[in-house]
Amino acid sequence: MSDKKKLMPARYLQMLKKIGSILELGRKRAFSVVNDVLIETYWNIGKEIVEYEQEGKEKAEYGSALLDNISKDLKAKYGKGFSRRNVLDMRRFYLIYRKWQTVSAELSWSHYTLLLSLTDEFARSFYEKQSIAEKWSVRELKRQIQSMLFQRIALTKDKNGVQQLAKKGHSIESYKDIVKDPYVLEFLGLPEDHRYSEKKLEQKIIDNLQMFLLEMGKGFTFVGRQYRITLNNRHYFIDLVFYHRIVKCFVLIDLKKGYVDHGDIGQMNMYLNYFKREECVEDDNDPIGIILSAEKDEILVEYALGGLTNKLFVSKYQTYLPDENVLKAKLLEILGSKDEK
């Protein structure tokens, strides 16, 4: 602390702190008001374009002369912000959200432009609801879209479950809802064929903890790495430990760079038994164990997990984005629309 600050009375410093809080709150409120006005303005512009189309024969589709003219004339009179793409987005915005009451004030125009890029109605509805529920930034929303989060979760559900996912978002109703397979860790920057140790993988996750928590999903809080437990004077270390505030339980994660074997599963089972007895308190539910591996022998895992009473899962991770076409094709099968494009 500088000499000048040392001389300032504590009451004066407290006043400065309060003023700072007032300014921050004011700026947030101002941004919120500006955002609301901006979105309503663009919605109304889109409405005018659509109503003009309905009265005439011209269509304001991408590449149309009408769209060119609207963009050119608005830019000439009102300046930047009216590129062909932006004007098209305003039109599409109104077409998708015909009722103004369905537009959320919690999302920015940048959020909406990302959502408008999605042609799948189910996916768009899901990402919109998740963005609001989990307060995703634009960057976080973009990452979740790129990692095909909707499709990955949807593949674990039936047709009705997919429809509910689109209508309500991903609700966490049981411990099974917080486990994914696979986990996409493209943000670690590890090439698909790159050689790395489990220690390096763990360090990469810690270095990118915010993005890892985003991939894990809502409700996770970080507890520690290399969490030590001691049994009969012998030390064991759990790679990563989290706590899930919604399910109210510890989540233990072990990282494996290759295949999981029965010994890995047995070790995680031991960790879970230890946590149940030594770490959990009265309000905690039983802990969950997740072994994250690059490869998984489904048959071995099935037999190794058979008969275990603990909540133990083996999930794959991949260090690259999933194949969009493959996931979409699988999802169409679930929806019973194989021929739909």
C-alpha positions as CSV (number, residue, x, y, z in Angstrom):
1,M,0.0,0.0,0.0
2,S,1.3,3.5,-0.9
3,D,2.1,6.1,1.8
4,K,-0.8,8.2,0.4
5,K,-3.3,5.4,1.0
6,K,-2.0,4.8,4.5
7,L,-2.8,8.4,5.4
8,M,-6.4,8.2,4.2
9,P,-9.0,7.6,7.0
10,A,-10.6,4.2,6.9
11,R,-14.0,5.9,6.6
12,Y,-12.9,7.7,3.5
13,L,-11.6,4.5,1.9
14,Q,-14.9,2.9,2.7
15,M,-16.7,5.7,0.9
16,L,-14.6,5.3,-2.2
17,K,-15.4,1.6,-2.2
18,K,-19.1,2.3,-2.0
19,I,-18.9,4.8,-4.8
20,G,-17.1,2.2,-6.9
21,S,-19.9,-0.3,-6.3
22,I,-22.5,2.3,-7.2
23,L,-20.7,3.1,-10.5
24,E,-20.4,-0.6,-11.4
25,L,-24.1,-1.2,-10.7
26,G,-25.0,1.9,-12.7
27,R,-22.9,0.8,-15.7
28,K,-24.5,-2.6,-15.6
29,R,-28.0,-1.1,-15.5
30,A,-27.1,1.3,-18.3
31,F,-25.8,-1.6,-20.5
32,S,-29.0,-3.5,-19.7
33,V,-31.2,-0.6,-20.8
34,V,-29.2,0.0,-24.0
35,N,-29.2,-3.7,-24.8
36,D,-33.0,-3.9,-24.3
37,V,-33.6,-0.9,-26.6
38,L,-31.2,-2.2,-29.2
39,I,-32.8,-5.6,-29.4
40,E,-36.3,-4.1,-29.6
41,T,-35.1,-1.7,-32.3
42,Y,-33.7,-4.6,-34.4
43,W,-36.9,-6.6,-33.8
44,N,-39.0,-3.8,-35.1
45,I,-36.8,-3.3,-38.2
46,G,-37.2,-7.0,-38.9
47,K,-40.9,-6.6,-38.6
48,E,-41.0,-3.8,-41.1
49,I,-39.0,-5.7,-43.6
50,V,-41.2,-8.8,-43.3
51,E,-44.4,-6.8,-43.6
52,Y,-43.1,-5.0,-46.7
53,E,-42.4,-8.4,-48.2
54,Q,-45.9,-9.7,-47.5
55,E,-47.4,-6.7,-49.4
56,G,-45.1,-7.1,-52.4
57,K,-43.4,-9.8,-54.4
58,E,-39.8,-9.1,-53.3
59,K,-38.0,-11.3,-50.9
60,A,-35.3,-10.1,-48.5
61,E,-33.3,-13.4,-48.7
62,Y,-29.6,-13.5,-48.6
63,G,-28.2,-12.1,-51.9
64,S,-31.5,-10.5,-52.9
65,A,-31.7,-7.1,-54.5
66,L,-34.1,-5.9,-51.8
67,L,-31.6,-6.8,-49.1
68,D,-28.9,-4.9,-51.0
69,N,-31.0,-1.9,-51.3
70,I,-32.1,-1.9,-47.6
71,S,-28.5,-2.3,-46.4
72,K,-27.1,0.4,-48.8
73,D,-29.8,3.0,-48.0
74,L,-29.7,2.5,-44.2
75,K,-25.9,2.7,-44.1
76,A,-26.0,5.9,-46.2
77,K,-28.4,7.6,-43.8
78,Y,-27.5,6.0,-40.4
79,G,-24.0,4.8,-40.7
80,K,-22.4,1.5,-39.7
81,G,-24.3,-1.4,-38.3
82,F,-26.5,-2.1,-41.4
83,S,-24.4,-4.6,-43.4
84,R,-26.3,-7.0,-45.6
85,R,-25.7,-9.7,-42.9
86,N,-27.0,-7.6,-40.1
87,V,-30.1,-6.6,-41.9
88,L,-30.7,-10.2,-42.8
89,D,-30.3,-11.1,-39.1
90,M,-32.9,-8.5,-38.1
91,R,-35.3,-10.0,-40.5
92,R,-34.7,-13.6,-39.3
93,F,-34.9,-12.4,-35.7
94,Y,-38.5,-11.2,-36.2
95,L,-39.4,-14.4,-38.2
96,I,-38.2,-16.7,-35.4
97,Y,-39.5,-14.5,-32.5
98,R,-42.8,-13.3,-33.9
99,K,-44.1,-12.5,-30.4
100,W,-42.0,-9.8,-28.7
101,Q,-42.9,-11.4,-25.3
102,T,-40.8,-14.5,-26.3
103,V,-37.6,-12.4,-26.5
104,S,-35.5,-12.5,-23.4
105,A,-33.9,-9.4,-21.9
106,E,-31.2,-11.5,-20.4
107,L,-29.5,-12.1,-23.7
108,S,-27.6,-9.6,-25.8
109,W,-27.9,-9.1,-29.6
110,S,-24.6,-10.9,-30.0
111,H,-26.2,-13.9,-28.2
112,Y,-29.1,-13.8,-30.6
113,T,-27.0,-13.5,-33.7
114,L,-25.3,-16.8,-32.7
115,L,-28.7,-18.4,-32.1
116,L,-30.0,-17.2,-35.4
117,S,-27.2,-19.1,-37.2
118,L,-28.7,-22.4,-36.0
119,T,-31.2,-23.9,-38.5
120,D,-32.2,-26.7,-36.1
121,E,-35.2,-25.4,-34.1
122,F,-34.6,-27.9,-31.2
123,A,-30.9,-26.9,-30.9
124,R,-31.6,-23.2,-31.0
125,S,-34.3,-23.5,-28.3
126,F,-32.0,-25.5,-26.1
127,Y,-29.0,-23.1,-26.4
128,E,-31.3,-20.2,-25.7
129,K,-32.6,-21.6,-22.5
130,Q,-29.2,-22.8,-21.3
131,S,-27.7,-19.4,-22.0
132,I,-30.3,-17.8,-19.8
133,A,-30.2,-20.5,-17.1
134,E,-26.4,-20.7,-16.8
135,K,-25.7,-17.0,-17.7
136,W,-23.4,-17.9,-20.6
137,S,-21.3,-15.2,-22.1
138,V,-21.2,-14.9,-25.9
139,R,-17.9,-16.7,-25.9
140,E,-19.2,-19.6,-23.8
141,L,-22.3,-19.9,-25.9
142,K,-20.2,-20.1,-29.1
143,R,-18.0,-22.8,-27.5
144,Q,-21.0,-24.9,-26.5
145,I,-22.5,-24.7,-30.0
146,Q,-19.2,-25.7,-31.6
147,S,-18.8,-28.6,-29.2
148,M,-22.3,-29.8,-30.2
149,L,-23.5,-29.9,-26.6
150,F,-27.1,-30.2,-27.5
151,Q,-26.5,-33.2,-29.7
152,R,-24.2,-34.9,-27.2
153,I,-26.8,-34.6,-24.4
154,A,-29.7,-35.5,-26.7
155,L,-28.1,-38.8,-27.7
156,T,-28.6,-40.0,-24.2
157,K,-32.4,-39.5,-24.4
158,D,-35.4,-40.9,-26.3
159,K,-37.5,-38.9,-28.7
160,N,-39.7,-37.4,-26.0
161,G,-36.6,-36.6,-23.9
162,V,-35.0,-34.7,-26.9
163,Q,-38.2,-32.6,-27.3
164,Q,-38.2,-31.8,-23.6
165,L,-34.5,-30.9,-23.7
166,A,-35.4,-28.3,-26.4
167,K,-38.4,-26.9,-24.5
168,K,-36.9,-26.7,-21.1
169,G,-33.1,-27.0,-21.4
170,H,-31.0,-29.5,-19.5
171,S,-32.5,-29.8,-16.1
172,I,-30.6,-31.7,-13.4
173,E,-33.0,-34.0,-11.7
174,S,-30.7,-36.8,-10.6
175,Y,-27.0,-37.6,-10.3
176,K,-27.1,-39.2,-13.8
177,D,-27.8,-35.9,-15.4
178,I,-24.4,-34.5,-14.5
179,V,-22.4,-37.1,-16.3
180,K,-21.5,-36.9,-20.0
181,D,-20.0,-39.4,-22.4
182,P,-17.9,-38.2,-24.2
183,Y,-16.4,-35.0,-22.7
184,V,-15.0,-32.7,-25.3
185,L,-11.7,-31.0,-24.2
186,E,-10.7,-29.3,-27.4
187,F,-9.9,-26.1,-25.4
188,L,-6.8,-27.9,-23.9
189,G,-5.0,-27.4,-27.2
190,L,-3.8,-31.0,-27.4
191,P,-3.6,-32.4,-31.0
192,E,-5.5,-35.7,-31.5
193,D,-2.3,-37.7,-32.0
194,H,-0.2,-35.8,-29.4
195,R,1.6,-37.8,-26.8
196,Y,1.1,-36.6,-23.3
197,S,1.1,-38.0,-19.7
198,E,-1.7,-38.1,-17.3
199,K,0.1,-35.5,-15.2
200,K,0.3,-33.1,-18.2
201,L,-3.4,-33.7,-19.0
202,E,-4.3,-32.8,-15.4
203,Q,-2.1,-29.7,-15.6
204,K,-3.7,-28.6,-18.8
205,I,-7.2,-29.0,-17.2
206,I,-6.1,-26.9,-14.2
207,D,-4.7,-24.2,-16.6
208,N,-8.1,-24.1,-18.3
209,L,-10.2,-24.7,-15.3
210,Q,-12.9,-22.2,-16.3
211,M,-13.5,-23.9,-19.6
212,F,-13.4,-27.4,-18.0
213,L,-16.1,-26.3,-15.6
214,L,-18.1,-25.1,-18.5
215,E,-17.8,-28.5,-20.2
216,M,-18.7,-30.2,-16.9
217,G,-21.9,-28.2,-16.7
218,K,-23.9,-26.2,-14.2
219,G,-23.4,-26.7,-10.5
220,F,-19.8,-27.8,-10.3
221,T,-17.3,-26.2,-7.9
222,F,-13.7,-27.0,-7.8
223,V,-12.4,-28.6,-4.5
224,G,-8.8,-29.6,-5.3
225,R,-6.3,-31.6,-7.3
226,Q,-4.2,-34.5,-6.2
227,Y,-6.5,-34.9,-3.3
228,R,-4.7,-37.0,-0.7
229,I,-6.4,-39.8,1.3
230,T,-4.5,-42.1,3.6
231,L,-5.3,-45.7,4.4
232,N,-3.1,-47.7,6.8
233,N,-0.2,-45.2,6.4
234,R,-0.4,-45.4,2.7
235,H,-1.2,-42.3,0.6
236,Y,-3.4,-42.2,-2.4
237,F,-4.1,-39.2,-4.7
238,I,-7.3,-38.5,-6.5
239,D,-6.6,-36.4,-9.7
240,L,-9.5,-33.9,-9.4
241,V,-12.2,-33.4,-6.8
242,F,-15.3,-31.3,-7.3
243,Y,-18.5,-30.6,-5.4
244,H,-21.9,-30.4,-7.1
245,R,-24.1,-27.8,-5.3
246,I,-27.3,-29.0,-7.0
247,V,-27.0,-32.7,-6.4
248,K,-25.1,-32.0,-3.2
249,C,-22.3,-34.5,-3.5
250,F,-18.6,-34.8,-4.1
251,V,-17.5,-35.7,-7.7
252,L,-14.2,-37.5,-7.9
253,I,-12.4,-37.7,-11.2
254,D,-9.5,-39.9,-12.3
255,L,-7.7,-39.3,-15.6
256,K,-6.5,-42.1,-17.8
257,K,-4.6,-41.5,-21.1
258,G,-5.4,-44.9,-22.5
259,Y,-7.8,-47.7,-21.7
260,V,-9.5,-48.2,-18.3
261,D,-8.8,-51.6,-16.7
262,H,-10.6,-53.3,-13.8
263,G,-7.9,-52.1,-11.4
264,D,-8.7,-48.4,-12.1
265,I,-12.4,-49.1,-11.4
266,G,-11.6,-50.9,-8.2
267,Q,-9.4,-48.0,-7.1
268,M,-12.2,-45.5,-7.8
269,N,-14.6,-47.6,-5.9
270,M,-12.3,-47.5,-2.9
271,Y,-12.1,-43.7,-3.1
272,L,-15.9,-43.5,-3.1
273,N,-16.1,-45.7,0.0
274,Y,-13.6,-43.6,1.7
275,F,-15.4,-40.3,0.9
276,K,-18.7,-41.7,2.1
277,R,-17.3,-42.5,5.5
278,E,-14.7,-39.9,6.0
279,E,-15.5,-36.8,3.9
280,C,-19.3,-36.6,3.5
281,V,-21.4,-34.8,6.1
282,E,-25.0,-35.3,7.1
283,D,-26.5,-33.3,4.2
284,D,-24.3,-34.7,1.5
285,N,-25.5,-37.4,-0.9
286,D,-23.2,-40.3,-1.8
287,P,-20.2,-39.2,-3.9
288,I,-19.9,-39.8,-7.7
289,G,-16.8,-41.2,-9.4
290,I,-16.0,-40.5,-13.0
291,I,-13.0,-42.1,-14.7
292,L,-12.1,-40.1,-17.8
293,S,-10.3,-42.1,-20.3
294,A,-9.1,-41.7,-23.9
295,E,-10.4,-45.2,-24.8
296,K,-13.0,-47.5,-23.3
297,D,-13.6,-51.2,-23.6
298,E,-17.3,-51.3,-23.2
299,I,-17.5,-55.0,-22.3
300,L,-14.7,-54.8,-19.7
301,V,-16.3,-51.8,-18.2
302,E,-19.7,-53.5,-18.0
303,Y,-18.3,-56.5,-16.2
304,A,-16.1,-54.5,-13.9
305,L,-19.0,-52.2,-12.8
306,G,-21.4,-55.1,-12.4
307,G,-22.5,-55.5,-8.8
308,L,-21.0,-52.2,-7.5
309,T,-23.3,-50.2,-5.4
310,N,-21.4,-46.9,-5.7
311,K,-22.2,-44.3,-8.3
312,L,-19.3,-44.9,-10.6
313,F,-19.0,-44.0,-14.3
314,V,-16.5,-44.5,-17.1
315,S,-16.6,-41.8,-19.7
316,K,-14.4,-41.1,-22.7
317,Y,-12.8,-37.7,-23.4
318,Q,-11.6,-36.4,-26.7
319,T,-9.3,-33.5,-27.4
320,Y,-11.0,-32.5,-30.6
321,L,-14.4,-31.3,-31.6
322,P,-17.0,-34.0,-32.5
323,D,-18.1,-34.8,-36.1
324,E,-21.2,-32.6,-36.6
325,N,-22.6,-34.7,-39.3
326,V,-22.3,-38.0,-37.4
327,L,-24.0,-36.5,-34.3
328,K,-26.8,-35.0,-36.4
329,A,-27.4,-38.3,-38.2
330,K,-27.6,-40.2,-34.9
331,L,-30.0,-37.6,-33.5
332,L,-32.3,-37.8,-36.5
333,E,-32.5,-41.6,-35.9
334,I,-33.7,-40.9,-32.4
335,L,-36.3,-38.5,-33.6
336,G,-37.4,-40.9,-36.3
337,S,-36.6,-38.5,-39.1
338,K,-33.8,-40.3,-41.0
339,D,-34.9,-38.7,-44.3
340,E,-35.2,-35.2,-43.0
341,K,-32.4,-32.9,-44.1
